[in-house]
């Protein structure tokens, strides 16, 4: 059986309804008290009247005219009543009823106020948890909460989830950075110590091997710097209208030797594509994708690069290859820092595991995104989408 639930109301509406109900309740209780005491007072007066006068009073109350003697007797007895004392008692009764109704309304108001404020108290407690570093806290949404409180609870839970994800990602990145730096540093330390101890010869080849390790460390540091700039929204500082096809063509020309060494046959489909971009960052992204293709798609011996201007004025830079493609489930991890599609060979090929993360950061900084997928018949497709500023 489906239970009907009232939608959450704004706090202002709930407050206005509660105040209105409390006022009506207060006035109603005062009115009922006055009516009750008036009836009680009337009955007391009738009981103290002589029987004939009491009968005459009831006849008048029922709309019947009593006989003249009974009416005179009634009037003579009524004139003897102490009107001032009766009015004073009635005023005391109204004051007492008013105070009693105010007390009841205050108790009900305190209960309702605490019920409305309960989620805020839970939020305060959860916020203290966040302050102490516990990002796993959350607040259960109440179906009786006002619209503003429900929205605040949802926003707080989303913030806590985001902080928890960031904390886990930061912890993973720190461990990954330490892991990536440990290997070349260990090699450098061991080799240098070996040369100082005379175990290894201090010749040109040994120095060249050590320089490769230093260059690898430099690439990791530069990629981390790029990601840090992206997080701080400072990755793209200067944009100017540029033909992206010419930027890509210049990078392809400079990378010709690298592609030939990787036995990749380059095919291009560069169409004019004008958009406002930070050219050095675009060159950095294109070069990172070329290096990835040289490392991981060389087996396919074919690489195609395209540029295209889309109808909505956005621009796409697309790379197509016939390599092994991406593993299954790549969407969740491919752009995570230090993710490698093939860990067994990535270190040997010199990859830092930050390439796609850097490319994605550059695409996002240009209002676009990074697209990647496996191709039918084998190979991968990676595309940088750039949107007008």
N, C-alpha and C positions, 0 to 999 in steps of 0.2 A: 504494500500500500504506500503510495507516494505521499509524503508529508509536505504540506504547503508551508513554505517559509517566507516570511516577510522580507523584502529587500532591506539592506542596510540604509538607514536614514542619515541625513547630515546631522552633525552635532547641534547646530543651531535649531533645527526642527525638533529634535528630541528634547532640547532644553526648553523650548517654547511650550511643547505639549505637557511636559512635566510641571512647569510653572502654572499653566492653565488648569490642569487637573488638581493641583494642590490648592489653588484659589477656590475652585468650585467645591472641593471637599471641605475647606475651612468654612466657607459661607453656608454650605449645606448643614454641617454639624452645628453651627451656631443657630441656624434657623430651627432645626429639629429640637434643640435644647430649649429654645424660647417657646416653641409650641407645646412641648411636654410640660414645661413649668406652668404655662398659662392654663393648661387643662387641669393640672394638679391644683393650682390656686383656685380655679373656678369650683372644683369639686369640694374643696375645703370650705369655701364660702357657703355653698349650698348646704353642706352638712351642719353648719352653725346657724342656719336660718330656722325660724319656726316652721312647722310642717306646711301651714297654709302659704306662707311666703315662699317656701321652697317649691311648692306645687305651682304657684303663680310664675315663678322664675322659669320653670321647665316649660310651662305653657307658652310664655313669651318666646322661649328659645325654639319651640316647635311651631311658632306662628299662630298660636291660639290666644285670643284675648281673654284674660282671666276676669273674674267678677271684680267689682269696684272695691269691695272691702279687702280682698286678698291683695289687690294691686297697691292699695294704700299701706297695707302691712309690709309688703315687700319694699316699698319706697322708704318707709320709716326705718327699716332695718339696714337698707343699703346706705342711707345717709349716715348711719352710725359707724360705718367701716372706716378704718384709718387708711385713707388713700395714699398718704405720703409713705407710710411703712410698706404698703403693697408695691408702689413704684420703686422704692429702694431695693426691695427683694428682687423685683424683676430686673433691675439694672445689674445687681450682683450676679443674677443668673446669666444674663447675656455676657457679662465680663468673664465669668467662669467658663461658659461654653466656648467663648472665643479663645481663651488661654488653652483650654483642653484641646480644641481643634488645632491650634497652632503647634502644640506639643506633638500631637499625632502626626501632623504634616511634616514636622521637623524630623521625626524618627523615620518616616517613609522616605523623606528627601535624602537623609544620610545614607539609608540603605541603597537607594537608586544611584546616588553619587559614587558610593564605593563600588557599586557594580559597573558603572561606566568607567571608572578610573582603574579598575583591576587590570585590564590589559596594559595600561600605562605603567603600572607598578611592575608588571612582568617585563615590560620593555626596559625599564630602568635597571632591573636585576640583570637582564641579558646584556645590556650595554656595559654594565660593570664587568661582565665576563669578557666582552670584547676588549675593554680597557686593559684587562689583565693578560690578554693574549690568547684567550680561548675563542677561536673563530668557529668552533663547531656549534655554538649556541644558536638556538632558534626559539621563536615564540609561536605557540599554537594560536591559530586564528579562531576567534569566537564568533558564532553566528549571531550573537546579540550585540556585537560591537557596532558603534556608529561607523558611517562611511569613512570619516577622516581617520579613525583609529584603525579600521581594517586596512586602509591604504598605507598607513604608517607601519603596521605590522608587516605587510607584504614588502614594503621598501626595506625595512630593517632586515628581514630574512634574506632578501636578495643581496643586500650589502654584506651580510655575514657569510653567505655562500661565496660571493666574489672574493672576499678577503681570505676565506679558507682556501679557495683555489689558488689565489696569488701566493699564499704562504707555502702551500705544497709545491707550486711551481718554482718559487724562489729556493726552497730547500733542495729540490731536484737539480735546479740549475747550478747551485753552489757545489753540490756533489759532482755534477757533470764537469764543471770547470776544473775542479780539483783533479778529477780523473784524467781529463784531457791534458792538463799541464804536467801531471806527474810523470807520464812516460817520457816526453822529450827532455824534461829536467833531469830525470834519472839517467838518461843516455848521456846528456851533456856532462853531468857530474861524474859519472863513471869513466867516461872517455878522458875528460880533463885530468881526473885523478890518476888514470892509467898513464897518461903522457908525463905527468909530473913524477910518477914513480918509475918511469922508464919501461913500463910494460908495453905501451903502444908507442910506435914511432911518431914523432911530431912532424909528419910530412904533409904535403899539399892535399893528398886524397883524404887524409883524416880530417884536416881542417875544412875541406869541402863538405864532408858528411856532417860535421857539426854545424856548418852554416845552414844546411838544409833543415836541421832541427830548430835553429834559431828563426829561420823564415817561417816555419810552421807555427812557432809561438807568436810571431808577429801577426800572422793571419788570424789566429784565434783572438788576439787582443783587439785587432782592428774590427773584426766582426762583432765582438762584444760591445765595442764602442758604438758601432752603427746601431745595434739593437737598443742601447741605452739612450741614444739620441731619439730613436723612434718612440720609446716610452715617454720621453720628455717632450714630445711634439716638436722637436727641433731638428728632425732629420732633413726636411725639405725647407730651406730658408729662402732661396731665390728661384722663382719660376719665370720663364719667358717663352713666348710662342716659338715653337721649334718643329721642324720636320723630323719626326722620330725616325723615319726610314733612313735619313742620312746619319743620324747618331748610331743606329744599329749597324749600318754599313761600315762606318768607321771602326767600330769594335770588331766586326767580322774580319776586316782587313788586318787589324793589329793582331788578331788571334789566329791568323792563317797558319803560322808555323805550329802552334799548339794543336790545331785540328789535323794538320798533315801528320804530325807525330802520332796522333791517336788513330790514324788511318780512317778518319771520317771524311766522307765526300760531302761537301757542302752544296746545298741547293737553296736558292733564295727566291722569294716572291715579295719583294719590298715595294709596297705601294706608298705613294706620298700620304703622310698622316700628320696633320698639323694639330698641335695641342700645346698648352702652356705647361711646361715641365721643368724640373731641375735636371739639366742635361748630365752633369757628373754622376748623379744618383742613377739615372737611367743606364748610363754606361756601366756603372758598378753592377746593376742588376743583370744586364745582358751578359756581362763577362762572367758573373757567377753561374748563370745557366749554361754558358758555353763550357765552363770548367766542369760542371756536373756532367754534361753530355760527354765530354772527353774522358772522364773517369769511369762513368757507369754505362754509357751507351756505345762505347767504341766497338763492341762486338757486332753491332748492326751495320757498321761501316757506312751509315747514311744519316745525314742531319739536314733538315729543312728549316729555314727561318723565314717568317712572314711578318709583314706589318700591314695593318688594315685600318681604315677610317670607317667607323660604324655610323649608321644614320643619325644616332643621337649625339654625334660629335665626339664620342669617346674613341679611344684608340686601343688596339690590341696588338701586342707583340707575341707571336706564337712560335714555339719550337716543337718540331716533330722528329721523332727518331724511330729506329727499329731495334732498339736495345731490349733488355729484359723487362722493361716496364716497372711499374710500382707493385709492391706486394699487396695482397688483399687487405682491406681495411685501412688503406693509407690515409683516408680522409681525417681520421682522428689524430694521427701522429706525425704526418709527413712534414708539417711546418713547425713542429715542436723543436726547440733548440736541442742540438746534439743528437737528433734522430738521424739514423743512417739506414738506408734500405738494405745494405749488405755489410754488416759490421765486420765480417771476416776479411774484407779486402779494403775497406774504406781508409783505414789508417795507412795501409801500404801505398794507397794512391794519393795520400796527402790531404784528404778531405777533413774539414773541421766539424762537420755535422751542423753547421750554422747557415749553409748556403741558402736553402729554401726559406729559412726564417728571415734572413736579411732581405731576400727578394720580396717576400710577402710584406715586410715592414715598409719597403720602398713603394710597393703598389698601394698599400693602405694610405701612406702619406700623400699620395697623389689622388686620394678619393676613390681608388679602385680596389682591386682584389687580385689574388693569385688563383688561377684555375689549373688543375692538373688531373689527368685521367690516363688510363691505359687505352691504347688504340686497338681496334679490331685487326687481327692478323699479327699482333705483336708490336711492341714499342710503346712509347709514352708521348703524351702531349702536355706541354706546360705553356700557359699563356698568362701574360701580364696585362691586366685591364687597367687603363688610365682614363680618368674622367675629367672633364673640363673643370677648371677652378670656379 
